[in-house]
């Protein structure tokens, strides 16, 4: 009898352990190398500033030259170094928004938005199907201006609160910023202006996104939800200024830019008022205070190329603790909730369009599909951007997200920085992610903690 009891006890313990293992996600042997050959290892505050691990000597030299431009502060012309700031701008350098190449925190002062910018437009469709620019203001609000020049407008921020309740009774108070503009420079700021807040995001791994084939991205598109899973990601096609044709959008919160060159040149002219060969005209349109100095373009093709290469050649941080039991449990819960329906774990890059071998044929783990998804009214900016409607956003890449407190000293997430934790970010998900959020809300506290531990490992 005692022998039978011992046998039953062993079987019970074994079955219990087996059940625990059944709730752990499988291990991918390459999973720690998030950026394939570009992956850099460690956990330190300058990790996002490291060059890709597989650069050759010539590429490494160009990378560090590009870093000078990325970090350089622009000033008002005339000047010996980095002239051309303004006359209207949001910040004075790339690094001022993308601190340590990471995420900007939500601003503490509405009069100093830091790494948060406001895209603006009026109802209607502009050239090539893009947003219709605001007369006299353009497509982005510049809240700062050079000496003796009035900024375009001032910003006010109000807050709305929403309470989410988990199945076990725990509550979380969410906050939503509402942005309003006042004191437009000409007194004619339209009341119909549409505002889309965009926080500066991390800039790691962008060159790898360029190397993913268009066919691979489009293969995940299911615009009419043919498989009936409630997820209907779709691409955004935007205007390529260099090729003068429509192209697949890959970059930005709504896939609004087709290439890193266009995104970088756009940031120079919109964020800093610095013209380039791709965008040789100032961003102030018919504002009478527009810069009349005959110095455009204010940066050379060589400077622009170096800045682009810098963002292309940054290393991607390695995953941490991929074999940890809590991490594997959280990954299984992530999959069970259907989060991987949009945050797809991996791609294998094709040949990079510029022939950059270090970005080509790399298996990477960005946790995105680079497609637009309806995220519900709670996250809506209600501002169309080419094919993206007012409720659609690109699936945010998750690689490196757990390093945000170490790199940037905060935990502000989502497109406008409203979420003060990863769990708050999850709880804002709606639309196509509604079922996933509801699944998380039904989880036990231990399971929710495991889910966050997994996200922190990315």
C-alpha positions as a Markdown table, in Angstrom:
| # | Residue | x | y | z |
|---|---|---|---|---|
| 1 | Unk | 0.0 | 0.0 | 0.0 |
| 2 | Unk | 2.8 | 2.4 | 0.9 |
| 3 | Unk | 4.5 | 1.6 | -2.4 |
| 4 | Unk | 1.3 | 2.5 | -4.3 |
| 5 | Unk | 1.0 | 5.8 | -2.4 |
| 6 | Unk | 4.6 | 6.7 | -3.2 |
| 7 | Unk | 4.0 | 5.9 | -6.8 |
| 8 | Unk | 0.9 | 8.0 | -6.9 |
| 9 | Unk | 2.8 | 10.9 | -5.3 |
| 10 | Unk | 5.7 | 10.7 | -7.8 |
| 11 | Unk | 3.2 | 10.6 | -10.7 |
| 12 | Unk | 1.3 | 13.6 | -9.2 |
| 13 | Unk | 4.5 | 15.6 | -8.8 |
| 14 | Unk | 5.7 | 14.6 | -12.3 |
| 15 | Unk | 2.3 | 15.6 | -13.8 |
| 16 | Unk | 2.4 | 18.9 | -12.0 |
| 17 | Unk | 5.8 | 19.7 | -13.3 |
| 18 | Unk | 4.8 | 18.6 | -16.8 |
| 19 | Unk | 1.8 | 21.0 | -16.7 |
| 20 | Unk | 4.1 | 23.9 | -15.7 |
| 21 | Unk | 6.3 | 23.1 | -18.6 |
| 22 | Unk | 3.3 | 22.9 | -20.9 |
| 23 | Unk | 2.7 | 26.6 | -20.0 |
| 24 | Unk | 6.1 | 27.7 | -21.1 |
| 25 | Unk | 6.8 | 29.0 | -24.6 |
| 26 | Unk | 9.3 | 27.0 | -26.6 |
| 27 | Unk | 12.9 | 28.2 | -27.0 |
| 28 | Unk | 14.2 | 29.5 | -30.3 |
| 29 | Unk | 18.0 | 29.1 | -30.3 |
| 30 | Unk | 18.5 | 32.4 | -32.2 |
| 31 | Unk | 16.0 | 34.4 | -30.2 |
| 32 | Unk | 18.6 | 36.2 | -28.0 |
| 33 | Unk | 20.2 | 37.7 | -31.2 |
| 34 | Unk | 17.4 | 40.2 | -31.8 |
| 35 | Unk | 19.2 | 41.9 | -34.6 |
| 36 | Unk | 20.9 | 38.9 | -36.2 |
| 37 | Unk | 24.5 | 39.8 | -37.0 |
| 38 | Unk | 24.0 | 43.4 | -35.9 |
| 39 | Unk | 23.2 | 42.4 | -32.3 |
| 40 | Unk | 25.1 | 44.0 | -29.5 |
| 41 | Unk | 25.3 | 42.5 | -26.0 |
| 42 | Unk | 25.1 | 44.0 | -22.5 |
| 43 | Unk | 22.9 | 46.0 | -20.3 |
| 44 | Unk | 24.1 | 49.6 | -19.9 |
| 45 | Unk | 22.8 | 53.2 | -20.5 |
| 46 | Unk | 24.5 | 53.7 | -23.9 |
| 47 | Unk | 23.5 | 50.4 | -25.4 |
| 48 | Unk | 21.3 | 52.0 | -28.1 |
| 49 | Unk | 24.3 | 54.1 | -29.2 |
| 50 | Unk | 26.5 | 51.1 | -30.2 |
| 51 | Unk | 27.3 | 50.4 | -33.8 |
| 52 | Unk | 26.2 | 47.1 | -35.4 |
| 53 | Unk | 28.5 | 44.3 | -34.4 |
| 54 | Unk | 29.1 | 43.2 | -38.0 |
| 55 | Unk | 30.3 | 46.5 | -39.6 |
| 56 | Unk | 33.6 | 46.5 | -41.5 |
| 57 | Unk | 36.3 | 49.2 | -40.8 |
| 58 | Unk | 35.0 | 51.5 | -43.6 |
| 59 | Unk | 31.4 | 51.2 | -42.4 |
| 60 | Unk | 32.4 | 51.8 | -38.8 |
| 61 | Unk | 34.2 | 55.0 | -39.8 |
| 62 | Unk | 31.1 | 56.3 | -41.7 |
| 63 | Unk | 29.0 | 55.3 | -38.7 |
| 64 | Unk | 31.0 | 57.5 | -36.4 |
| 65 | Unk | 31.0 | 60.4 | -38.9 |
| 66 | Unk | 27.2 | 60.1 | -39.0 |
| 67 | Unk | 27.1 | 60.2 | -35.2 |
| 68 | Unk | 28.6 | 63.7 | -35.3 |
| 69 | Unk | 25.7 | 64.9 | -37.4 |
| 70 | Unk | 23.1 | 63.2 | -35.2 |
| 71 | Unk | 24.5 | 64.7 | -32.0 |
| 72 | Unk | 25.4 | 68.1 | -33.5 |
| 73 | Unk | 23.4 | 71.1 | -32.3 |
| 74 | Unk | 22.2 | 73.5 | -35.1 |
| 75 | Unk | 22.3 | 77.2 | -34.6 |
| 76 | Unk | 21.0 | 80.3 | -36.3 |
| 77 | Unk | 22.9 | 81.3 | -39.5 |
| 78 | Unk | 25.5 | 82.7 | -40.0 |
| 79 | Unk | 27.8 | 80.4 | -38.1 |
| 80 | Unk | 30.9 | 78.4 | -38.7 |
| 81 | Unk | 29.5 | 75.0 | -37.4 |
| 82 | Unk | 26.0 | 73.7 | -38.1 |
| 83 | Unk | 24.3 | 76.9 | -39.3 |
| 84 | Unk | 20.7 | 76.9 | -40.6 |
| 85 | Unk | 18.4 | 76.4 | -37.6 |
| 86 | Unk | 14.9 | 77.6 | -38.1 |
| 87 | Unk | 13.4 | 80.1 | -38.5 |
| 88 | Unk | 10.8 | 77.7 | -36.9 |
| 89 | Unk | 11.8 | 74.5 | -35.2 |
| 90 | Unk | 10.9 | 71.9 | -32.6 |
| 91 | Unk | 14.4 | 71.1 | -31.4 |
| 92 | Unk | 18.0 | 71.8 | -32.2 |
| 93 | Unk | 19.4 | 68.3 | -32.8 |
| 94 | Unk | 18.4 | 64.8 | -33.6 |
| 95 | Unk | 19.7 | 63.7 | -30.2 |
| 96 | Unk | 17.7 | 66.3 | -28.4 |
| 97 | Unk | 14.6 | 64.3 | -29.2 |
| 98 | Unk | 16.0 | 60.8 | -29.4 |
| 99 | Unk | 18.1 | 60.9 | -26.2 |
| 100 | Unk | 20.7 | 58.2 | -26.3 |
| 101 | Unk | 18.9 | 57.0 | -29.4 |
| 102 | Unk | 15.9 | 56.0 | -27.3 |
| 103 | Unk | 12.4 | 57.1 | -26.5 |
| 104 | Unk | 11.5 | 60.6 | -25.4 |
| 105 | Unk | 9.5 | 61.0 | -22.1 |
| 106 | Unk | 6.2 | 62.8 | -22.0 |
| 107 | Unk | 6.9 | 66.5 | -21.6 |
| 108 | Unk | 6.5 | 68.1 | -18.2 |
| 109 | Unk | 5.7 | 71.5 | -19.7 |
| 110 | Unk | 3.3 | 72.2 | -22.5 |
| 111 | Unk | 5.5 | 75.2 | -23.5 |
| 112 | Unk | 8.5 | 72.9 | -24.0 |
| 113 | Unk | 7.4 | 69.7 | -25.7 |
| 114 | Unk | 10.9 | 68.3 | -25.9 |
| 115 | Unk | 10.7 | 65.1 | -28.0 |
| 116 | Unk | 7.0 | 65.3 | -28.6 |
| 117 | Unk | 5.8 | 66.9 | -31.8 |
| 118 | Unk | 2.4 | 67.7 | -33.2 |
| 119 | Unk | 1.5 | 66.8 | -36.8 |
| 120 | Unk | -1.3 | 69.0 | -38.1 |
| 121 | Unk | -3.6 | 69.1 | -41.1 |
| 122 | Unk | -7.1 | 70.2 | -42.1 |
| 123 | Unk | -9.9 | 67.9 | -43.4 |
| 124 | Unk | -9.3 | 66.8 | -47.0 |
| 125 | Unk | -6.6 | 65.2 | -49.1 |
| 126 | Unk | -3.4 | 66.7 | -50.2 |
| 127 | Unk | -1.2 | 65.9 | -53.2 |
| 128 | Unk | -0.6 | 62.2 | -53.7 |
| 129 | Unk | -3.2 | 61.3 | -51.1 |
| 130 | Unk | -1.4 | 62.6 | -48.1 |
| 131 | Unk | -2.6 | 64.9 | -45.4 |
| 132 | Unk | -3.9 | 68.4 | -46.5 |
| 133 | Unk | -1.5 | 71.0 | -45.0 |
| 134 | Unk | -2.7 | 73.8 | -42.8 |
| 135 | Unk | -2.5 | 77.1 | -44.8 |
| 136 | Unk | 0.4 | 79.2 | -43.3 |
| 137 | Unk | 1.5 | 76.4 | -40.9 |
| 138 | Unk | 2.2 | 73.3 | -43.0 |
| 139 | Unk | 2.0 | 69.7 | -41.7 |
| 140 | Unk | 3.8 | 70.0 | -38.4 |
| 141 | Unk | 3.6 | 72.6 | -35.7 |
| 142 | Unk | 6.8 | 74.3 | -34.8 |
| 143 | Unk | 6.5 | 75.6 | -31.2 |
| 144 | Unk | 9.9 | 77.3 | -31.2 |
| 145 | Unk | 11.5 | 80.0 | -33.3 |
| 146 | Unk | 14.8 | 81.9 | -33.7 |
| 147 | Unk | 15.4 | 85.2 | -32.0 |
| 148 | Unk | 13.0 | 88.0 | -32.8 |
| 149 | Unk | 10.6 | 85.6 | -34.5 |
| 150 | Unk | 7.2 | 84.5 | -33.2 |
| 151 | Unk | 6.6 | 80.7 | -32.9 |
| 152 | Unk | 3.7 | 79.3 | -34.9 |
| 153 | Unk | 1.4 | 78.7 | -31.9 |
| 154 | Unk | 1.2 | 77.7 | -28.2 |
| 155 | Unk | 0.0 | 74.4 | -26.9 |
| 156 | Unk | -2.3 | 73.5 | -24.0 |
| 157 | Unk | -2.6 | 70.0 | -22.6 |
| 158 | Unk | -5.7 | 68.7 | -20.8 |
| 159 | Unk | -6.2 | 65.2 | -19.4 |
| 160 | Unk | -9.0 | 62.7 | -19.5 |
| 161 | Unk | -9.0 | 59.6 | -17.2 |
| 162 | Unk | -10.2 | 56.1 | -17.7 |
| 163 | Unk | -10.3 | 53.3 | -15.2 |
| 164 | Unk | -9.7 | 49.7 | -16.2 |
| 165 | Unk | -10.6 | 46.8 | -13.8 |
| 166 | Unk | -9.0 | 43.4 | -13.9 |
| 167 | Unk | -11.0 | 40.3 | -13.2 |
| 168 | Unk | -9.5 | 40.0 | -9.7 |
| 169 | Unk | -10.7 | 43.5 | -8.8 |
| 170 | Unk | -7.4 | 45.4 | -9.2 |
| 171 | Unk | -7.9 | 48.8 | -10.9 |
| 172 | Unk | -5.6 | 50.9 | -13.1 |
| 173 | Unk | -6.2 | 54.6 | -13.8 |
| 174 | Unk | -5.2 | 55.5 | -17.4 |
| 175 | Unk | -4.7 | 59.0 | -18.6 |
| 176 | Unk | -5.2 | 60.5 | -22.1 |
| 177 | Unk | -3.7 | 63.9 | -23.1 |
| 178 | Unk | -5.8 | 66.3 | -25.1 |
| 179 | Unk | -3.8 | 68.8 | -27.1 |
| 180 | Unk | -5.2 | 72.3 | -28.0 |
| 181 | Unk | -3.5 | 75.1 | -30.0 |
| 182 | Unk | -3.8 | 78.8 | -29.2 |
| 183 | Unk | -2.3 | 82.1 | -30.2 |
| 184 | Unk | -1.5 | 81.2 | -33.8 |
| 185 | Unk | 1.0 | 83.7 | -35.2 |
| 186 | Unk | -1.5 | 85.1 | -37.8 |
| 187 | Unk | -4.7 | 84.8 | -35.7 |
| 188 | Unk | -6.1 | 82.5 | -38.4 |
| 189 | Unk | -5.4 | 79.1 | -37.1 |
| 190 | Unk | -8.3 | 77.0 | -38.4 |
| 191 | Unk | -10.7 | 75.7 | -35.8 |
| 192 | Unk | -10.9 | 72.5 | -38.0 |
| 193 | Unk | -7.2 | 71.7 | -37.5 |
| 194 | Unk | -6.5 | 68.0 | -36.9 |
| 195 | Unk | -3.7 | 67.3 | -34.3 |
| 196 | Unk | -1.7 | 64.1 | -34.1 |
| 197 | Unk | 0.8 | 63.9 | -31.2 |
| 198 | Unk | 3.9 | 61.8 | -32.0 |
| 199 | Unk | 6.6 | 61.0 | -29.3 |
| 200 | Unk | 10.2 | 60.5 | -30.5 |
| 201 | Unk | 10.8 | 56.7 | -30.5 |
| 202 | Unk | 14.0 | 54.6 | -30.4 |
| 203 | Unk | 16.0 | 54.5 | -33.6 |
| 204 | Unk | 17.7 | 51.1 | -33.3 |
| 205 | Unk | 17.3 | 48.5 | -36.1 |
| 206 | Unk | 15.9 | 50.9 | -38.7 |
| 207 | Unk | 18.3 | 49.7 | -41.5 |
| 208 | Unk | 17.1 | 46.2 | -41.0 |
| 209 | Unk | 13.5 | 47.3 | -41.7 |
| 210 | Unk | 14.6 | 48.7 | -45.0 |
| 211 | Unk | 16.0 | 45.3 | -45.9 |
| 212 | Unk | 12.8 | 43.4 | -45.3 |
| 213 | Unk | 11.3 | 42.6 | -48.7 |
| 214 | Unk | 8.0 | 44.3 | -49.6 |
| 215 | Unk | 6.5 | 40.8 | -50.4 |
| 216 | Unk | 7.2 | 39.6 | -46.9 |
| 217 | Unk | 5.5 | 42.6 | -45.3 |
| 218 | Unk | 2.5 | 42.4 | -47.6 |
| 219 | Unk | 2.2 | 38.6 | -47.0 |
| 220 | Unk | 0.9 | 39.4 | -43.5 |
| 221 | Unk | -1.7 | 41.9 | -44.7 |
| 222 | Unk | -5.3 | 40.7 | -44.3 |
| 223 | Unk | -7.3 | 43.8 | -45.0 |
| 224 | Unk | -10.7 | 42.1 | -45.1 |
| 225 | Unk | -9.9 | 39.7 | -42.3 |
| 226 | Unk | -10.3 | 36.7 | -44.6 |
| 227 | Unk | -9.1 | 34.3 | -41.8 |
| 228 | Unk | -11.7 | 35.6 | -39.4 |
| 229 | Unk | -9.3 | 36.2 | -36.5 |
| 230 | Unk | -10.3 | 39.8 | -36.0 |
| 231 | Unk | -6.9 | 41.1 | -37.2 |
| 232 | Unk | -6.8 | 42.9 | -40.5 |
| 233 | Unk | -3.5 | 44.6 | -40.8 |
| 234 | Unk | -2.9 | 46.6 | -44.0 |
| 235 | Unk | 0.0 | 48.5 | -45.6 |
| 236 | Unk | 0.3 | 52.2 | -46.1 |
| 237 | Unk | 1.5 | 53.5 | -49.4 |
| 238 | Unk | 3.0 | 56.9 | -49.3 |
| 239 | Unk | 4.8 | 59.3 | -51.7 |
| 240 | Unk | 8.5 | 58.7 | -52.3 |
| 241 | Unk | 10.0 | 62.2 | -53.0 |
| 242 | Unk | 13.2 | 60.9 | -54.5 |
| 243 | Unk | 11.6 | 58.4 | -56.9 |
| 244 | Unk | 8.5 | 60.6 | -57.4 |
| 245 | Unk | 6.1 | 57.7 | -57.0 |
| 246 | Unk | 4.1 | 55.9 | -54.4 |
| 247 | Unk | 5.9 | 53.3 | -52.2 |
| 248 | Unk | 5.4 | 51.1 | -49.2 |
| 249 | Unk | 5.6 | 53.1 | -46.0 |
| 250 | Unk | 7.7 | 51.5 | -43.3 |
| 251 | Unk | 8.7 | 54.2 | -40.9 |
| 252 | Unk | 7.0 | 56.5 | -38.4 |
| 253 | Unk | 3.9 | 55.9 | -36.2 |
| 254 | Unk | 1.6 | 55.5 | -39.2 |
| 255 | Unk | 4.1 | 54.1 | -41.7 |
| 256 | Unk | 4.2 | 57.6 | -43.2 |
| 257 | Unk | 7.8 | 57.4 | -44.6 |
| 258 | Unk | 9.1 | 55.0 | -47.3 |
| 259 | Unk | 12.8 | 55.3 | -46.7 |
| 260 | Unk | 15.2 | 56.3 | -44.0 |
| 261 | Unk | 16.6 | 59.0 | -46.3 |
| 262 | Unk | 13.2 | 60.6 | -46.6 |
| 263 | Unk | 12.5 | 60.2 | -42.9 |
| 264 | Unk | 15.9 | 61.7 | -41.9 |
| 265 | Unk | 15.6 | 64.6 | -44.4 |
| 266 | Unk | 12.1 | 65.2 | -43.3 |
| 267 | Unk | 13.2 | 65.4 | -39.6 |
| 268 | Unk | 15.9 | 67.9 | -40.5 |
| 269 | Unk | 13.5 | 70.3 | -42.2 |
| 270 | Unk | 10.4 | 69.9 | -40.0 |
| 271 | Unk | 12.0 | 69.4 | -36.6 |
| 272 | Unk | 15.0 | 71.8 | -37.0 |
| 273 | Unk | 14.2 | 73.9 | -40.0 |
| 274 | Unk | 17.3 | 72.7 | -41.8 |
| 275 | Unk | 17.1 | 72.2 | -45.5 |
| 276 | Unk | 18.8 | 69.4 | -47.5 |
| 277 | Unk | 19.1 | 68.3 | -51.2 |
| 278 | Unk | 15.9 | 66.2 | -50.8 |
| 279 | Unk | 13.9 | 69.0 | -49.1 |
| 280 | Unk | 15.6 | 72.2 | -50.2 |
| 281 | Unk | 12.8 | 74.6 | -49.2 |
| 282 | Unk | 12.1 | 75.9 | -45.7 |
| 283 | Unk | 9.2 | 74.5 | -43.8 |
| 284 | Unk | 7.4 | 77.8 | -43.2 |
| 285 | Unk | 5.4 | 78.0 | -46.4 |
| 286 | Unk | 3.7 | 81.4 | -46.8 |
| 287 | Unk | 4.5 | 82.6 | -43.3 |
| 288 | Unk | 5.9 | 86.2 | -43.8 |
| 289 | Unk | 8.7 | 85.4 | -41.3 |
| 290 | Unk | 10.0 | 82.6 | -43.5 |
| 291 | Unk | 13.8 | 82.5 | -43.8 |
| 292 | Unk | 15.0 | 84.6 | -46.8 |
| 293 | Unk | 18.7 | 83.7 | -46.4 |
| 294 | Unk | 20.0 | 82.3 | -49.7 |
| 295 | Unk | 21.8 | 79.3 | -48.1 |
| 296 | Unk | 19.6 | 76.4 | -49.1 |
| 297 | Unk | 20.2 | 73.5 | -48.9 |
| 298 | Unk | 21.8 | 74.0 | -45.5 |
| 299 | Unk | 23.3 | 70.6 | -45.3 |
| 300 | Unk | 25.1 | 68.7 | -48.0 |
| 301 | Unk | 24.3 | 65.4 | -49.7 |
| 302 | Unk | 27.3 | 64.0 | -47.8 |
| 303 | Unk | 26.0 | 65.2 | -44.4 |
| 304 | Unk | 22.6 | 63.8 | -45.1 |
| 305 | Unk | 24.0 | 60.4 | -46.3 |
| 306 | Unk | 26.2 | 60.1 | -43.2 |
| 307 | Unk | 23.2 | 60.8 | -40.9 |
| 308 | Unk | 21.1 | 58.2 | -42.7 |
| 309 | Unk | 23.9 | 55.7 | -42.5 |
| 310 | Unk | 24.2 | 56.3 | -38.8 |
| 311 | Unk | 20.6 | 55.2 | -38.2 |
| 312 | Unk | 21.0 | 52.3 | -40.6 |
| 313 | Unk | 24.1 | 51.0 | -38.8 |
| 314 | Unk | 23.1 | 51.1 | -35.1 |
| 315 | Unk | 23.2 | 47.7 | -33.4 |
| 316 | Unk | 20.1 | 46.0 | -31.9 |
| 317 | Unk | 20.4 | 45.0 | -28.3 |
| 318 | Unk | 20.3 | 41.3 | -27.4 |
| 319 | Unk | 17.3 | 39.8 | -25.6 |
| 320 | Unk | 18.0 | 39.1 | -21.9 |
| 321 | Unk | 17.0 | 36.0 | -19.9 |
| 322 | Unk | 15.3 | 34.2 | -22.9 |
| 323 | Unk | 15.5 | 30.8 | -21.1 |
| 324 | Unk | 14.2 | 32.2 | -17.7 |
| 325 | Unk | 11.0 | 30.3 | -16.6 |
| 326 | Unk | 9.1 | 33.5 | -15.9 |
| 327 | Unk | 10.1 | 35.0 | -19.3 |
| 328 | Unk | 9.0 | 31.8 | -21.1 |
| 329 | Unk | 5.7 | 31.8 | -19.2 |
| 330 | Unk | 5.1 | 35.4 | -20.1 |
| 331 | Unk | 5.9 | 34.7 | -23.7 |
| 332 | Unk | 3.3 | 31.8 | -23.7 |
| 333 | Unk | 0.8 | 34.2 | -22.3 |
| 334 | Unk | 1.7 | 36.8 | -24.9 |
| 335 | Unk | 0.9 | 34.2 | -27.6 |
| 336 | Unk | -2.2 | 33.0 | -25.8 |
| 337 | Unk | -3.6 | 36.5 | -25.8 |
| 338 | Unk | -3.0 | 36.8 | -29.5 |
| 339 | Unk | -0.6 | 39.7 | -29.2 |
| 340 | Unk | 1.7 | 38.0 | -31.7 |
| 341 | Unk | -1.0 | 38.4 | -34.3 |
| 342 | Unk | 0.3 | 41.9 | -34.8 |
| 343 | Unk | 3.6 | 41.9 | -32.9 |
| 344 | Unk | 5.1 | 39.1 | -35.1 |
| 345 | Unk | 8.3 | 37.9 | -33.6 |
| 346 | Unk | 10.6 | 37.5 | -36.6 |
| 347 | Unk | 11.5 | 38.3 | -40.1 |
| 348 | Unk | 14.5 | 37.3 | -42.3 |
| 349 | Unk | 15.8 | 40.3 | -44.3 |
| 350 | Unk | 16.4 | 40.2 | -48.0 |
| 351 | Unk | 19.2 | 42.0 | -49.8 |
| 352 | Unk | 19.4 | 45.6 | -48.5 |
| 353 | Unk | 18.3 | 48.0 | -51.4 |
| 354 | Unk | 21.6 | 50.0 | -51.0 |
| 355 | Unk | 23.6 | 46.8 | -51.1 |
| 356 | Unk | 24.6 | 46.9 | -47.4 |
| 357 | Unk | 25.8 | 43.4 | -46.6 |
| 358 | Unk | 25.6 | 43.7 | -42.8 |
| 359 | Unk | 21.9 | 44.3 | -43.0 |
| 360 | Unk | 21.2 | 41.6 | -45.6 |
| 361 | Unk | 19.9 | 38.0 | -45.0 |
| 362 | Unk | 19.6 | 38.5 | -41.2 |
| 363 | Unk | 17.0 | 36.7 | -39.0 |
| 364 | Unk | 15.7 | 39.4 | -36.7 |
| 365 | Unk | 13.2 | 39.6 | -33.9 |
| 366 | Unk | 11.6 | 43.0 | -33.9 |
| 367 | Unk | 8.0 | 42.0 | -32.8 |
| 368 | Unk | 6.2 | 44.0 | -35.4 |
| 369 | Unk | 4.5 | 43.3 | -38.8 |
| 370 | Unk | 5.1 | 46.9 | -40.1 |
| 371 | Unk | 1.4 | 47.1 | -41.0 |
| 372 | Unk | -1.4 | 49.4 | -39.9 |
| 373 | Unk | -4.0 | 48.2 | -37.4 |
| 374 | Unk | -7.2 | 49.8 | -36.1 |
| 375 | Unk | -6.4 | 50.4 | -32.4 |
| 376 | Unk | -9.8 | 51.7 | -31.4 |
| 377 | Unk | -11.2 | 55.0 | -30.4 |
| 378 | Unk | -9.2 | 55.3 | -27.2 |
| 379 | Unk | -5.9 | 55.6 | -29.1 |
| 380 | Unk | -7.4 | 57.5 | -32.1 |
| 381 | Unk | -5.9 | 60.8 | -33.2 |
| 382 | Unk | -8.7 | 61.1 | -35.8 |
| 383 | Unk | -6.2 | 62.4 | -38.4 |
| 384 | Unk | -5.8 | 60.5 | -41.7 |
| 385 | Unk | -2.3 | 60.0 | -43.1 |
| 386 | Unk | -2.3 | 58.6 | -46.6 |
| 387 | Unk | -4.2 | 55.2 | -46.3 |
| 388 | Unk | -4.0 | 55.3 | -42.5 |
| 389 | Unk | -7.3 | 56.5 | -41.0 |
| 390 | Unk | -7.7 | 58.2 | -37.7 |
| 391 | Unk | -7.7 | 55.0 | -35.6 |
| 392 | Unk | -4.9 | 53.2 | -37.3 |
| 393 | Unk | -1.3 | 52.9 | -36.2 |
| 394 | Unk | 1.7 | 50.9 | -37.3 |
| 395 | Unk | 2.4 | 47.9 | -35.0 |
| 396 | Unk | 5.2 | 49.3 | -32.7 |
| 397 | Unk | 8.4 | 47.2 | -32.7 |
| 398 | Unk | 9.0 | 45.8 | -29.2 |
| 399 | Unk | 12.7 | 45.0 | -29.4 |
| 400 | Unk | 14.6 | 47.1 | -26.8 |
| 401 | Unk | 11.4 | 48.2 | -25.1 |
| 402 | Unk | 12.4 | 46.7 | -21.7 |
| 403 | Unk | 15.6 | 48.8 | -21.8 |
| 404 | Unk | 13.8 | 52.1 | -21.8 |
| 405 | Unk | 14.2 | 52.7 | -18.0 |
| 406 | Unk | 18.0 | 52.1 | -18.3 |
| 407 | Unk | 18.5 | 54.1 | -21.5 |
| 408 | Unk | 16.1 | 57.0 | -20.9 |
| 409 | Unk | 15.1 | 56.8 | -17.2 |
| 410 | Unk | 11.4 | 56.6 | -17.7 |
| 411 | Unk | 8.6 | 54.2 | -18.7 |
| 412 | Unk | 6.4 | 56.4 | -21.0 |
| 413 | Unk | 5.0 | 54.4 | -23.9 |
| 414 | Unk | 2.6 | 54.6 | -26.9 |
| 415 | Unk | 2.5 | 57.1 | -29.7 |
| 416 | Unk | 2.0 | 60.1 | -27.4 |
| 417 | Unk | 3.8 | 58.9 | -24.3 |
| 418 | Unk | 0.6 | 58.7 | -22.3 |
| 419 | Unk | 1.2 | 55.2 | -20.8 |
| 420 | Unk | 3.3 | 55.3 | -17.7 |
| 421 | Unk | 4.0 | 51.5 | -17.7 |
| 422 | Unk | 4.0 | 48.6 | -20.1 |
| 423 | Unk | 0.8 | 47.4 | -18.5 |
| 424 | Unk | -0.9 | 50.7 | -19.1 |
| 425 | Unk | 0.2 | 50.5 | -22.7 |
| 426 | Unk | -1.5 | 47.1 | -23.0 |
| 427 | Unk | -4.7 | 48.4 | -21.4 |
| 428 | Unk | -5.1 | 51.1 | -24.0 |
| 429 | Unk | -5.3 | 48.5 | -26.8 |
| 430 | Unk | -8.7 | 48.4 | -28.5 |
| 431 | Unk | -10.1 | 47.8 | -32.0 |
| 432 | Unk | -8.3 | 44.8 | -33.5 |
| 433 | Unk | -6.5 | 44.3 | -30.1 |
| 434 | Unk | -9.7 | 44.4 | -28.0 |
| 435 | Unk | -9.9 | 40.6 | -27.5 |
| 436 | Unk | -6.2 | 40.5 | -26.5 |
| 437 | Unk | -6.7 | 43.3 | -24.0 |
| 438 | Unk | -9.7 | 41.5 | -22.5 |
| 439 | Unk | -7.7 | 38.3 | -22.2 |
| 440 | Unk | -5.0 | 40.2 | -20.2 |
| 441 | Unk | -7.7 | 41.7 | -18.0 |
| 442 | Unk | -8.9 | 38.2 | -17.1 |
| 443 | Unk | -5.4 | 37.0 | -16.2 |
| 444 | Unk | -4.3 | 36.4 | -12.6 |
| 445 | Unk | -1.9 | 38.9 | -11.0 |
| 446 | Unk | 0.9 | 36.4 | -11.3 |
| 447 | Unk | 0.2 | 35.9 | -15.0 |
| 448 | Unk | 0.1 | 39.6 | -15.6 |
| 449 | Unk | 3.4 | 40.0 | -13.9 |
| 450 | Unk | 4.9 | 37.2 | -16.0 |
| 451 | Unk | 3.6 | 38.9 | -19.2 |
| 452 | Unk | 5.4 | 42.2 | -18.1 |
| 453 | Unk | 8.6 | 40.3 | -17.3 |
| 454 | Unk | 8.5 | 38.9 | -20.9 |
| 455 | Unk | 8.1 | 42.3 | -22.4 |
| 456 | Unk | 10.9 | 43.6 | -20.2 |
| 457 | Unk | 13.2 | 40.9 | -21.7 |
| 458 | Unk | 12.7 | 42.2 | -25.2 |
